[in-house]
Structure formats: structure tokens, C-alpha cells
Amino acid sequence: MSSDLSSLKVGVCGIACEACPRMALGKCPNGEAGCRPQENRMCQIATCAFRKGVALCFQCPEFPCETTKLGPISYGYCCFISGKEMPSG
């Protein structure tokens, strides 16, 4: 297995494009480019990142947030990797 990750595409939500079911089925709305921060009626995460001026959701100082909960990565894991506690309740 190669350790060269230079060609790995990561979507704005944080998952590898190659692991995305839509990409695997050839149904990504952005084609081979994958998900990027832009106004996107089908992805609130991409729209939010675009509006906040970040390339990846977890580059945002507000990460994780309510919009994060809409993505493919569990909110609990997002809290863990950010070093922030999950809100109780």
C-alpha cells in the first residue's frame, strides 16, 4: 500500500471523495473535482464553508456546529477531534 496521499481528494465535509457513495456511483454533482466550498443547494456544509471562507469544515473556528450535524461524520467524533466537549442534553 502506498503512503503517497498527495492525490487524495477530501471533500469539504472531511471525507475522502473516493469513499463517498455518490462519487463511487459517478453521481457527484461536481464530477471528478469532488465537493468544494461553494453555494450548493444539495449540501449545506459546502455552502456554509463557502460563506465562512474555509476550504474544509473543520478549519472553521465554530467547528463543530449545528451544520456539522448534517454531514457524514458523526457529531460526537467531530467534537472529539476538535477537542471540544459534546453538549449535554
N, CA, C and O atoms as a CHARMM CRD file, in Angstrom:
* protein
*
  356
    1    1 MET  N      0.83900  -1.17600   0.00000 PROA 1      0.00000
    2    1 MET  CA     0.00000   0.00000   0.00000 PROA 1      0.00000
    3    1 MET  C      0.88600   1.24200   0.00000 PROA 1      0.00000
    4    1 MET  O      1.82500   1.34100   0.79000 PROA 1      0.00000
    5    2 SER  N      0.59200   2.15800  -0.86200 PROA 2      0.00000
    6    2 SER  CA     1.38500   3.37800  -0.99800 PROA 2      0.00000
    7    2 SER  C      1.01800   4.37000   0.10500 PROA 2      0.00000
    8    2 SER  O     -0.14700   4.47100   0.49000 PROA 2      0.00000
    9    3 SER  N      1.99900   5.09300   0.60500 PROA 3      0.00000
   10    3 SER  CA     1.73200   6.10500   1.62600 PROA 3      0.00000
   11    3 SER  C      1.63500   7.50000   1.00500 PROA 3      0.00000
   12    3 SER  O      1.51000   8.48500   1.73200 PROA 3      0.00000
   13    4 ASP  N      1.69000   7.60300  -0.33000 PROA 4      0.00000
   14    4 ASP  CA     1.58100   8.88500  -1.00900 PROA 4      0.00000
   15    4 ASP  C      0.11600   9.31200  -1.03300 PROA 4      0.00000
   16    4 ASP  O     -0.70400   8.71100  -1.72700 PROA 4      0.00000
   17    5 LEU  N     -0.20100  10.34600  -0.27500 PROA 5      0.00000
   18    5 LEU  CA    -1.57700  10.83100  -0.20300 PROA 5      0.00000
   19    5 LEU  C     -1.78400  12.11900  -0.98500 PROA 5      0.00000
   20    5 LEU  O     -2.82500  12.76400  -0.85800 PROA 5      0.00000
   21    6 SER  N     -0.79100  12.49900  -1.79700 PROA 6      0.00000
   22    6 SER  CA    -0.86000  13.77800  -2.49900 PROA 6      0.00000
   23    6 SER  C     -2.01900  13.85700  -3.48500 PROA 6      0.00000
   24    6 SER  O     -2.47800  14.95500  -3.79900 PROA 6      0.00000
   25    7 SER  N     -2.49500  12.73900  -3.97300 PROA 7      0.00000
   26    7 SER  CA    -3.59700  12.77200  -4.93400 PROA 7      0.00000
   27    7 SER  C     -4.95800  12.50700  -4.27700 PROA 7      0.00000
   28    7 SER  O     -5.97700  12.45900  -4.96500 PROA 7      0.00000
   29    8 LEU  N     -4.97700  12.33800  -2.96900 PROA 8      0.00000
   30    8 LEU  CA    -6.22600  12.08600  -2.26000 PROA 8      0.00000
   31    8 LEU  C     -7.07400  13.34400  -2.25100 PROA 8      0.00000
   32    8 LEU  O     -6.61100  14.41200  -1.84900 PROA 8      0.00000
   33    9 LYS  N     -8.31400  13.21800  -2.69300 PROA 9      0.00000
   34    9 LYS  CA    -9.23900  14.34100  -2.67900 PROA 9      0.00000
   35    9 LYS  C    -10.09400  14.25000  -1.41800 PROA 9      0.00000
   36    9 LYS  O    -10.63700  13.19000  -1.10600 PROA 9      0.00000
   37   10 VAL  N    -10.21100  15.35100  -0.70300 PROA 10     0.00000
   38   10 VAL  CA   -11.02600  15.39500   0.50300 PROA 10     0.00000
   39   10 VAL  C    -12.12900  16.41100   0.28200 PROA 10     0.00000
   40   10 VAL  O    -11.87300  17.56000  -0.08000 PROA 10     0.00000
   41   11 GLY  N    -13.35400  15.97500   0.50300 PROA 11     0.00000
   42   11 GLY  CA   -14.49800  16.86500   0.35600 PROA 11     0.00000
   43   11 GLY  C    -14.54900  17.86500   1.49400 PROA 11     0.00000
   44   11 GLY  O    -13.90800  17.67100   2.52700 PROA 11     0.00000
   45   12 VAL  N    -15.29700  18.91400   1.31200 PROA 12     0.00000
   46   12 VAL  CA   -15.41900  19.97200   2.31300 PROA 12     0.00000
   47   12 VAL  C    -15.91200  19.42300   3.65200 PROA 12     0.00000
   48   12 VAL  O    -15.60600  19.99000   4.70000 PROA 12     0.00000
   49   13 CYS  N    -16.66500  18.33400   3.62800 PROA 13     0.00000
   50   13 CYS  CA   -17.18000  17.73600   4.86200 PROA 13     0.00000
   51   13 CYS  C    -16.11600  16.95100   5.61000 PROA 13     0.00000
   52   13 CYS  O    -16.28000  16.66300   6.79500 PROA 13     0.00000
   53   14 GLY  N    -15.03100  16.60100   4.93800 PROA 14     0.00000
   54   14 GLY  CA   -13.94200  15.89700   5.59600 PROA 14     0.00000
   55   14 GLY  C    -13.75000  14.45900   5.17600 PROA 14     0.00000
   56   14 GLY  O    -12.75400  13.84200   5.55400 PROA 14     0.00000
   57   15 ILE  N    -14.67900  13.89700   4.39900 PROA 15     0.00000
   58   15 ILE  CA   -14.46900  12.52200   3.97000 PROA 15     0.00000
   59   15 ILE  C    -13.72000  12.49500   2.64100 PROA 15     0.00000
   60   15 ILE  O    -13.80700  13.42600   1.83900 PROA 15     0.00000
   61   16 ALA  N    -12.99100  11.41500   2.43000 PROA 16     0.00000
   62   16 ALA  CA   -12.27100  11.24200   1.16700 PROA 16     0.00000
   63   16 ALA  C    -13.29300  11.06200   0.05300 PROA 16     0.00000
   64   16 ALA  O    -14.19800  10.23400   0.16100 PROA 16     0.00000
   65   17 CYS  N    -13.14800  11.82600  -0.99900 PROA 17     0.00000
   66   17 CYS  CA   -14.08400  11.74600  -2.11600 PROA 17     0.00000
   67   17 CYS  C    -14.21500  10.31100  -2.63300 PROA 17     0.00000
   68   17 CYS  O    -15.30200   9.87400  -3.01000 PROA 17     0.00000
   69   18 GLU  N    -13.10400   9.59300  -2.64400 PROA 18     0.00000
   70   18 GLU  CA   -13.11900   8.22300  -3.14900 PROA 18     0.00000
   71   18 GLU  C    -13.98900   7.30300  -2.29500 PROA 18     0.00000
   72   18 GLU  O    -14.40900   6.24400  -2.76400 PROA 18     0.00000
   73   19 ALA  N    -14.26900   7.69600  -1.03400 PROA 19     0.00000
   74   19 ALA  CA   -15.10900   6.90100  -0.15100 PROA 19     0.00000
   75   19 ALA  C    -16.57000   7.33700  -0.18500 PROA 19     0.00000
   76   19 ALA  O    -17.42900   6.69000   0.41400 PROA 19     0.00000
   77   20 CYS  N    -16.84700   8.41700  -0.87400 PROA 20     0.00000
   78   20 CYS  CA   -18.21200   8.94400  -0.93900 PROA 20     0.00000
   79   20 CYS  C    -19.06300   8.08300  -1.86200 PROA 20     0.00000
   80   20 CYS  O    -18.67500   7.82900  -3.00200 PROA 20     0.00000
   81   21 PRO  N    -20.22000   7.63000  -1.38100 PROA 21     0.00000
   82   21 PRO  CA   -21.08500   6.80000  -2.23000 PROA 21     0.00000
   83   21 PRO  C    -21.49400   7.48200  -3.53000 PROA 21     0.00000
   84   21 PRO  O    -21.55600   6.82400  -4.56900 PROA 21     0.00000
   85   22 ARG  N    -21.77200   8.77500  -3.50200 PROA 22     0.00000
   86   22 ARG  CA   -22.17200   9.47800  -4.72700 PROA 22     0.00000
   87   22 ARG  C    -21.03000   9.49800  -5.73600 PROA 22     0.00000
   88   22 ARG  O    -21.25100   9.32100  -6.93400 PROA 22     0.00000
   89   23 MET  N    -19.80200   9.71600  -5.24900 PROA 23     0.00000
   90   23 MET  CA   -18.64200   9.73200  -6.14400 PROA 23     0.00000
   91   23 MET  C    -18.43200   8.33200  -6.73400 PROA 23     0.00000
   92   23 MET  O    -18.17100   8.18600  -7.92800 PROA 23     0.00000
   93   24 ALA  N    -18.54800   7.32100  -5.89600 PROA 24     0.00000
   94   24 ALA  CA   -18.34900   5.94200  -6.35700 PROA 24     0.00000
   95   24 ALA  C    -19.35000   5.54500  -7.43100 PROA 24     0.00000
   96   24 ALA  O    -19.03900   4.75100  -8.31900 PROA 24     0.00000
   97   25 LEU  N    -20.56000   6.10600  -7.34600 PROA 25     0.00000
   98   25 LEU  CA   -21.60400   5.81100  -8.33200 PROA 25     0.00000
   99   25 LEU  C    -21.54200   6.73800  -9.54200 PROA 25     0.00000
  100   25 LEU  O    -22.35700   6.63200 -10.45900 PROA 25     0.00000
  101   26 GLY  N    -20.56700   7.65000  -9.53600 PROA 26     0.00000
  102   26 GLY  CA   -20.45700   8.59800 -10.64100 PROA 26     0.00000
  103   26 GLY  C    -21.54000   9.65000 -10.62200 PROA 26     0.00000
  104   26 GLY  O    -21.86800  10.21500 -11.66600 PROA 26     0.00000
  105   27 LYS  N    -22.11100   9.93000  -9.44100 PROA 27     0.00000
  106   27 LYS  CA   -23.21900  10.87600  -9.33800 PROA 27     0.00000
  107   27 LYS  C    -22.87000  12.11800  -8.52700 PROA 27     0.00000
  108   27 LYS  O    -23.76300  12.81400  -8.04400 PROA 27     0.00000
  109   28 CYS  N    -21.58100  12.40200  -8.37600 PROA 28     0.00000
  110   28 CYS  CA   -21.19200  13.61400  -7.66300 PROA 28     0.00000
  111   28 CYS  C    -21.57300  14.81100  -8.52500 PROA 28     0.00000
  112   28 CYS  O    -21.22100  14.85200  -9.70300 PROA 28     0.00000
  113   29 PRO  N    -22.29000  15.79100  -7.95900 PROA 29     0.00000
  114   29 PRO  CA   -22.68300  16.94500  -8.75200 PROA 29     0.00000
  115   29 PRO  C    -21.49400  17.76800  -9.25100 PROA 29     0.00000
  116   29 PRO  O    -21.64200  18.57400 -10.16900 PROA 29     0.00000
  117   30 ASN  N    -20.32000  17.56800  -8.65400 PROA 30     0.00000
  118   30 ASN  CA   -19.12800  18.30000  -9.07300 PROA 30     0.00000
  119   30 ASN  C    -18.19000  17.43600  -9.89800 PROA 30     0.00000
  120   30 ASN  O    -17.05600  17.83700 -10.16500 PROA 30     0.00000
  121   31 GLY  N    -18.64000  16.26800 -10.30100 PROA 31     0.00000
  122   31 GLY  CA   -17.82400  15.38100 -11.11900 PROA 31     0.00000
  123   31 GLY  C    -16.56700  14.93100 -10.40000 PROA 31     0.00000
  124   31 GLY  O    -16.57800  14.72500  -9.18600 PROA 31     0.00000
  125   32 GLU  N    -15.50300  14.78100 -11.13100 PROA 32     0.00000
  126   32 GLU  CA   -14.24000  14.29600 -10.57500 PROA 32     0.00000
  127   32 GLU  C    -13.59500  15.27700  -9.60600 PROA 32     0.00000
  128   32 GLU  O    -12.73100  14.88600  -8.82200 PROA 32     0.00000
  129   33 ALA  N    -13.99800  16.53900  -9.64500 PROA 33     0.00000
  130   33 ALA  CA   -13.41900  17.53800  -8.74100 PROA 33     0.00000
  131   33 ALA  C    -13.81600  17.29500  -7.29800 PROA 33     0.00000
  132   33 ALA  O    -13.09800  17.69400  -6.38100 PROA 33     0.00000
  133   34 GLY  N    -14.95900  16.64000  -7.08500 PROA 34     0.00000
  134   34 GLY  CA   -15.44400  16.40200  -5.72600 PROA 34     0.00000
  135   34 GLY  C    -16.05800  17.65200  -5.11600 PROA 34     0.00000
  136   34 GLY  O    -16.16300  18.69300  -5.76400 PROA 34     0.00000
  137   35 CYS  N    -16.45600  17.52900  -3.87100 PROA 35     0.00000
  138   35 CYS  CA   -17.12700  18.62800  -3.18500 PROA 35     0.00000
  139   35 CYS  C    -16.14600  19.71800  -2.80800 PROA 35     0.00000
  140   35 CYS  O    -15.07200  19.45400  -2.26600 PROA 35     0.00000
  141   36 ARG  N    -16.52700  20.92800  -3.10000 PROA 36     0.00000
  142   36 ARG  CA   -15.72100  22.10200  -2.79400 PROA 36     0.00000
  143   36 ARG  C    -16.61600  23.14700  -2.12700 PROA 36     0.00000
  144   36 ARG  O    -17.83500  23.11500  -2.29600 PROA 36     0.00000
  145   37 PRO  N    -16.01900  24.07600  -1.36900 PROA 37     0.00000
  146   37 PRO  CA   -16.83600  25.13300  -0.76700 PROA 37     0.00000
  147   37 PRO  C    -17.44300  26.00400  -1.86500 PROA 37     0.00000
  148   37 PRO  O    -16.72500  26.65500  -2.62400 PROA 37     0.00000
  149   38 GLN  N    -18.74200  26.00700  -1.93800 PROA 38     0.00000
  150   38 GLN  CA   -19.47000  26.81100  -2.91800 PROA 38     0.00000
  151   38 GLN  C    -20.93700  26.78800  -2.55200 PROA 38     0.00000
  152   38 GLN  O    -21.37800  25.92600  -1.79200 PROA 38     0.00000
  153   39 GLU  N    -21.68900  27.72100  -3.08300 PROA 39     0.00000
  154   39 GLU  CA   -23.14000  27.68400  -2.88600 PROA 39     0.00000
  155   39 GLU  C    -23.62200  26.37900  -3.49600 PROA 39     0.00000
  156   39 GLU  O    -23.37100  26.11200  -4.67200 PROA 39     0.00000
  157   40 ASN  N    -24.30700  25.57000  -2.71300 PROA 40     0.00000
  158   40 ASN  CA   -24.70300  24.24800  -3.16400 PROA 40     0.00000
  159   40 ASN  C    -26.04500  23.90900  -2.52900 PROA 40     0.00000
  160   40 ASN  O    -26.12100  23.68800  -1.32100 PROA 40     0.00000
  161   41 ARG  N    -27.08600  23.86800  -3.32000 PROA 41     0.00000
  162   41 ARG  CA   -28.42500  23.62000  -2.78700 PROA 41     0.00000
  163   41 ARG  C    -28.57700  22.22300  -2.20200 PROA 41     0.00000
  164   41 ARG  O    -29.50500  21.97600  -1.43100 PROA 41     0.00000
  165   42 MET  N    -27.67700  21.29900  -2.55800 PROA 42     0.00000
  166   42 MET  CA   -27.77200  19.93400  -2.04000 PROA 42     0.00000
  167   42 MET  C    -26.87800  19.69700  -0.82600 PROA 42     0.00000
  168   42 MET  O    -26.98700  18.65400  -0.18200 PROA 42     0.00000
  169   43 CYS  N    -25.99700  20.64600  -0.50000 PROA 43     0.00000
  170   43 CYS  CA   -25.07100  20.42600   0.61300 PROA 43     0.00000
  171   43 CYS  C    -24.90900  21.69800   1.42200 PROA 43     0.00000
  172   43 CYS  O    -24.23200  22.63600   1.00000 PROA 43     0.00000
  173   44 GLN  N    -25.53600  21.72400   2.58800 PROA 44     0.00000
  174   44 GLN  CA   -25.43700  22.89200   3.45700 PROA 44     0.00000
  175   44 GLN  C    -24.03000  23.06400   4.01200 PROA 44     0.00000
  176   44 GLN  O    -23.63100  24.18100   4.34100 PROA 44     0.00000
  177   45 ILE  N    -23.26900  21.97500   4.12300 PROA 45     0.00000
  178   45 ILE  CA   -21.89900  22.06800   4.62800 PROA 45     0.00000
  179   45 ILE  C    -21.01900  22.82300   3.63000 PROA 45     0.00000
  180   45 ILE  O    -20.24500  23.69600   4.02400 PROA 45     0.00000
  181   46 ALA  N    -21.13200  22.49200   2.34800 PROA 46     0.00000
  182   46 ALA  CA   -20.35200  23.18600   1.31800 PROA 46     0.00000
  183   46 ALA  C    -20.72400  24.66400   1.26100 PROA 46     0.00000
  184   46 ALA  O    -19.85100  25.52000   1.11800 PROA 46     0.00000
  185   47 THR  N    -22.00100  24.96200   1.37100 PROA 47     0.00000
  186   47 THR  CA   -22.46400  26.34500   1.35100 PROA 47     0.00000
  187   47 THR  C    -21.94400  27.10200   2.56800 PROA 47     0.00000
  188   47 THR  O    -21.47700  28.23400   2.43900 PROA 47     0.00000
  189   48 CYS  N    -22.02000  26.49500   3.73600 PROA 48     0.00000
  190   48 CYS  CA   -21.54800  27.12600   4.96600 PROA 48     0.00000
  191   48 CYS  C    -20.04800  27.41300   4.88400 PROA 48     0.00000
  192   48 CYS  O    -19.61200  28.51800   5.20800 PROA 48     0.00000
  193   49 ALA  N    -19.26300  26.43300   4.45600 PROA 49     0.00000
  194   49 ALA  CA   -17.80900  26.61500   4.33800 PROA 49     0.00000
  195   49 ALA  C    -17.49200  27.74900   3.36600 PROA 49     0.00000
  196   49 ALA  O    -16.60600  28.56300   3.62600 PROA 49     0.00000
  197   50 PHE  N    -18.21400  27.80200   2.25200 PROA 50     0.00000
  198   50 PHE  CA   -18.02600  28.87600   1.27000 PROA 50     0.00000
  199   50 PHE  C    -18.29200  30.23700   1.90800 PROA 50     0.00000
  200   50 PHE  O    -17.50700  31.17200   1.74700 PROA 50     0.00000
  201   51 ARG  N    -19.38800  30.33700   2.62300 PROA 51     0.00000
  202   51 ARG  CA   -19.77700  31.61100   3.23600 PROA 51     0.00000
  203   51 ARG  C    -18.81200  32.03000   4.34500 PROA 51     0.00000
  204   51 ARG  O    -18.63800  33.21900   4.61200 PROA 51     0.00000
  205   52 LYS  N    -18.19100  31.04500   4.98300 PROA 52     0.00000
  206   52 LYS  CA   -17.24700  31.35500   6.07600 PROA 52     0.00000
  207   52 LYS  C    -15.80700  31.46000   5.58600 PROA 52     0.00000
  208   52 LYS  O    -14.91400  31.81500   6.35600 PROA 52     0.00000
  209   53 GLY  N    -15.57700  31.15300   4.30800 PROA 53     0.00000
  210   53 GLY  CA   -14.25000  31.31800   3.73100 PROA 53     0.00000
  211   53 GLY  C    -13.23600  30.24900   4.12800 PROA 53     0.00000
  212   53 GLY  O    -12.03900  30.52600   4.21000 PROA 53     0.00000
  213   54 VAL  N    -13.71700  29.02000   4.37500 PROA 54     0.00000
  214   54 VAL  CA   -12.80400  27.92800   4.71300 PROA 54     0.00000
  215   54 VAL  C    -12.89800  26.83300   3.65100 PROA 54     0.00000
  216   54 VAL  O    -13.93400  26.67400   3.00500 PROA 54     0.00000
  217   55 ALA  N    -11.81600  26.08600   3.47600 PROA 55     0.00000
  218   55 ALA  CA   -11.79900  25.00700   2.48600 PROA 55     0.00000
  219   55 ALA  C    -12.40500  23.72500   3.04000 PROA 55     0.00000
  220   55 ALA  O    -13.02600  22.95500   2.30700 PROA 55     0.00000
  221   56 LEU  N    -12.22500  23.50000   4.33000 PROA 56     0.00000
  222   56 LEU  CA   -12.73700  22.29900   4.98800 PROA 56     0.00000
  223   56 LEU  C    -13.53700  22.71100   6.21500 PROA 56     0.00000
  224   56 LEU  O    -13.18000  23.66300   6.90900 PROA 56     0.00000
  225   57 CYS  N    -14.59500  22.00600   6.47200 PROA 57     0.00000
  226   57 CYS  CA   -15.48200  22.31200   7.58600 PROA 57     0.00000
  227   57 CYS  C    -14.70400  22.48800   8.89300 PROA 57     0.00000
  228   57 CYS  O    -14.97300  23.42500   9.64400 PROA 57     0.00000
  229   58 PHE  N    -13.74100  21.59900   9.17400 PROA 58     0.00000
  230   58 PHE  CA   -13.07500  21.69000  10.46800 PROA 58     0.00000
  231   58 PHE  C    -11.99000  22.74900  10.53900 PROA 58     0.00000
  232   58 PHE  O    -11.27400  22.82100  11.53800 PROA 58     0.00000
  233   59 GLN  N    -11.84700  23.56800   9.51300 PROA 59     0.00000
  234   59 GLN  CA   -10.96900  24.73500   9.59400 PROA 59     0.00000
  235   59 GLN  C    -11.70400  25.93900  10.18100 PROA 59     0.00000
  236   59 GLN  O    -11.08500  26.95500  10.49900 PROA 59     0.00000
  237   60 CYS  N    -12.99100  25.82800  10.32000 PROA 60     0.00000
  238   60 CYS  CA   -13.81200  26.91600  10.83200 PROA 60     0.00000
  239   60 CYS  C    -13.65900  27.01100  12.35100 PROA 60     0.00000
  240   60 CYS  O    -13.67000  25.98400  13.02900 PROA 60     0.00000
  241   61 PRO  N    -13.51600  28.22200  12.90100 PROA 61     0.00000
  242   61 PRO  CA   -13.39400  28.35200  14.35500 PROA 61     0.00000
  243   61 PRO  C    -14.65700  27.93500  15.11300 PROA 61     0.00000
  244   61 PRO  O    -14.60200  27.68200  16.31700 PROA 61     0.00000
  245   62 GLU  N    -15.78500  27.86300  14.41800 PROA 62     0.00000
  246   62 GLU  CA   -17.03900  27.44800  15.05600 PROA 62     0.00000
  247   62 GLU  C    -17.24600  25.93200  15.02500 PROA 62     0.00000
  248   62 GLU  O    -18.22200  25.43200  15.58400 PROA 62     0.00000
  249   63 PHE  N    -16.34900  25.20400  14.38600 PROA 63     0.00000
  250   63 PHE  CA   -16.46200  23.74500  14.28300 PROA 63     0.00000
  251   63 PHE  C    -16.31300  23.10300  15.65200 PROA 63     0.00000
  252   63 PHE  O    -15.44400  23.51400  16.42100 PROA 63     0.00000
  253   64 PRO  N    -17.11900  22.12100  15.98000 PROA 64     0.00000
  254   64 PRO  CA   -18.32600  21.65600  15.29000 PROA 64     0.00000
  255   64 PRO  C    -19.52300  22.53200  15.64600 PROA 64     0.00000
  256   64 PRO  O    -19.57400  23.13500  16.71900 PROA 64     0.00000
  257   65 CYS  N    -20.47500  22.59000  14.73400 PROA 65     0.00000
  258   65 CYS  CA   -21.65800  23.42000  14.92200 PROA 65     0.00000
  259   65 CYS  C    -22.90100  22.64000  14.49400 PROA 65     0.00000
  260   65 CYS  O    -22.82600  21.45100  14.18600 PROA 65     0.00000
  261   66 GLU  N    -24.01400  23.31000  14.47800 PROA 66     0.00000
  262   66 GLU  CA   -25.27000  22.65400  14.08400 PROA 66     0.00000
  263   66 GLU  C    -25.20500  22.13900  12.64600 PROA 66     0.00000
  264   66 GLU  O    -25.75200  21.07900  12.34300 PROA 66     0.00000
  265   67 THR  N    -24.53900  22.88300  11.75900 PROA 67     0.00000
  266   67 THR  CA   -24.41900  22.44900  10.36700 PROA 67     0.00000
  267   67 THR  C    -23.61000  21.16100  10.28200 PROA 67     0.00000
  268   67 THR  O    -23.88400  20.31000   9.43600 PROA 67     0.00000
  269   68 THR  N    -22.61700  21.01600  11.15200 PROA 68     0.00000
  270   68 THR  CA   -21.79200  19.80800  11.17900 PROA 68     0.00000
  271   68 THR  C    -22.65900  18.57200  11.34600 PROA 68     0.00000
  272   68 THR  O    -22.36400  17.52100  10.77600 PROA 68     0.00000
  273   69 LYS  N    -23.71600  18.69000  12.11700 PROA 69     0.00000
  274   69 LYS  CA   -24.60500  17.54800  12.38900 PROA 69     0.00000
  275   69 LYS  C    -25.26500  17.01200  11.11700 PROA 69     0.00000
  276   69 LYS  O    -25.76600  15.88700  11.11000 PROA 69     0.00000
  277   70 LEU  N    -25.27100  17.80000  10.04800 PROA 70     0.00000
  278   70 LEU  CA   -25.89500  17.38800   8.79600 PROA 70     0.00000
  279   70 LEU  C    -24.96100  16.54800   7.92900 PROA 70     0.00000
  280   70 LEU  O    -25.38900  15.96700   6.93100 PROA 70     0.00000
  281   71 GLY  N    -23.69900  16.48600   8.30700 PROA 71     0.00000
  282   71 GLY  CA   -22.69800  15.81700   7.47800 PROA 71     0.00000
  283   71 GLY  C    -22.56000  14.33500   7.73200 PROA 71     0.00000
  284   71 GLY  O    -23.24700  13.76600   8.58000 PROA 71     0.00000
  285   72 PRO  N    -21.66500  13.71800   6.98800 PROA 72     0.00000
  286   72 PRO  CA   -21.48600  12.27700   7.05100 PROA 72     0.00000
  287   72 PRO  C    -20.63500  11.79600   8.21900 PROA 72     0.00000
  288   72 PRO  O    -20.57300  10.59500   8.48000 PROA 72     0.00000
  289   73 ILE  N    -19.97500  12.71600   8.92700 PROA 73     0.00000
  290   73 ILE  CA   -19.12800  12.33500  10.05000 PROA 73     0.00000
  291   73 ILE  C    -19.90300  12.59800  11.33300 PROA 73     0.00000
  292   73 ILE  O    -20.50000  13.66300  11.49000 PROA 73     0.00000
  293   74 SER  N    -19.89800  11.63600  12.24900 PROA 74     0.00000
  294   74 SER  CA   -20.70900  11.78000  13.45500 PROA 74     0.00000
  295   74 SER  C    -20.32300  13.02300  14.24400 PROA 74     0.00000
  296   74 SER  O    -19.15000  13.38800  14.32900 PROA 74     0.00000
  297   75 TYR  N    -21.32300  13.65700  14.81300 PROA 75     0.00000
  298   75 TYR  CA   -21.10800  14.87100  15.58100 PROA 75     0.00000
  299   75 TYR  C    -20.20200  14.59700  16.78400 PROA 75     0.00000
  300   75 TYR  O    -19.35800  15.42500  17.12700 PROA 75     0.00000
  301   76 GLY  N    -20.37500  13.45300  17.41600 PROA 76     0.00000
  302   76 GLY  CA   -19.53400  13.08500  18.54800 PROA 76     0.00000
  303   76 GLY  C    -18.06800  13.01700  18.15700 PROA 76     0.00000
  304   76 GLY  O    -17.20100  13.47400  18.90300 PROA 76     0.00000
  305   77 TYR  N    -17.78600  12.44800  16.98700 PROA 77     0.00000
  306   77 TYR  CA   -16.40000  12.37100  16.51700 PROA 77     0.00000
  307   77 TYR  C    -15.87200  13.76200  16.19300 PROA 77     0.00000
  308   77 TYR  O    -14.70800  14.06100  16.45800 PROA 77     0.00000
  309   78 CYS  N    -16.71600  14.61100  15.62400 PROA 78     0.00000
  310   78 CYS  CA   -16.31300  15.98900  15.33200 PROA 78     0.00000
  311   78 CYS  C    -15.93700  16.71500  16.62300 PROA 78     0.00000
  312   78 CYS  O    -14.95800  17.46000  16.65200 PROA 78     0.00000
  313   79 CYS  N    -16.70900  16.50300  17.68800 PROA 79     0.00000
  314   79 CYS  CA   -16.37900  17.10600  18.98100 PROA 79     0.00000
  315   79 CYS  C    -15.05400  16.55900  19.48300 PROA 79     0.00000
  316   79 CYS  O    -14.22900  17.31300  19.99900 PROA 79     0.00000
  317   80 PHE  N    -14.84000  15.26400  19.34000 PROA 80     0.00000
  318   80 PHE  CA   -13.60900  14.62900  19.78600 PROA 80     0.00000
  319   80 PHE  C    -12.38400  15.20600  19.07000 PROA 80     0.00000
  320   80 PHE  O    -11.40900  15.57900  19.72200 PROA 80     0.00000
  321   81 ILE  N    -12.42400  15.28300  17.72700 PROA 81     0.00000
  322   81 ILE  CA   -11.24900  15.75000  17.00700 PROA 81     0.00000
  323   81 ILE  C    -11.01000  17.24700  17.19800 PROA 81     0.00000
  324   81 ILE  O     -9.89000  17.72500  17.02100 PROA 81     0.00000
  325   82 SER  N    -12.05900  17.98600  17.55900 PROA 82     0.00000
  326   82 SER  CA   -11.89300  19.42200  17.79500 PROA 82     0.00000
  327   82 SER  C    -11.38700  19.70200  19.21100 PROA 82     0.00000
  328   82 SER  O    -10.94200  20.80900  19.51600 PROA 82     0.00000
  329   83 GLY  N    -11.46200  18.68700  20.06400 PROA 83     0.00000
  330   83 GLY  CA   -11.06400  18.87300  21.46300 PROA 83     0.00000
  331   83 GLY  C    -12.14200  19.55000  22.28800 PROA 83     0.00000
  332   83 GLY  O    -11.89800  19.95500  23.42400 PROA 83     0.00000
  333   84 LYS  N    -13.33700  19.67400  21.71800 PROA 84     0.00000
  334   84 LYS  CA   -14.44600  20.29700  22.43700 PROA 84     0.00000
  335   84 LYS  C    -15.36400  19.21100  22.98900 PROA 84     0.00000
  336   84 LYS  O    -15.52500  18.15300  22.38100 PROA 84     0.00000
  337   85 GLU  N    -15.94200  19.47600  24.10800 PROA 85     0.00000
  338   85 GLU  CA   -16.87700  18.53200  24.72700 PROA 85     0.00000
  339   85 GLU  C    -18.21100  18.54800  23.98500 PROA 85     0.00000
  340   85 GLU  O    -18.64500  19.58700  23.48800 PROA 85     0.00000
  341   86 MET  N    -18.85200  17.38500  23.91700 PROA 86     0.00000
  342   86 MET  CA   -20.19300  17.33200  23.36500 PROA 86     0.00000
  343   86 MET  C    -21.14500  17.98600  24.34400 PROA 86     0.00000
  344   86 MET  O    -21.06600  17.73600  25.54600 PROA 86     0.00000
  345   87 PRO  N    -22.04700  18.82300  23.84300 PROA 87     0.00000
  346   87 PRO  CA   -23.02500  19.42900  24.75600 PROA 87     0.00000
  347   87 PRO  C    -23.88700  18.34400  25.39600 PROA 87     0.00000
  348   87 PRO  O    -24.29000  17.39000  24.73000 PROA 87     0.00000
  349   88 SER  N    -24.16100  18.49100  26.65900 PROA 88     0.00000
  350   88 SER  CA   -25.03600  17.50800  27.32900 PROA 88     0.00000
  351   88 SER  C    -26.47800  17.87800  27.07800 PROA 88     0.00000
  352   88 SER  O    -26.82200  19.03700  26.84700 PROA 88     0.00000
  353   89 GLY  N    -27.30700  16.85700  27.13100 PROA 89     0.00000
  354   89 GLY  CA   -28.72400  17.14500  26.98800 PROA 89     0.00000
  355   89 GLY  C    -29.35900  16.35800  25.98900 PROA 89     0.00000
  356   89 GLY  O    -30.56100  16.50000  25.76300 PROA 89     0.00000
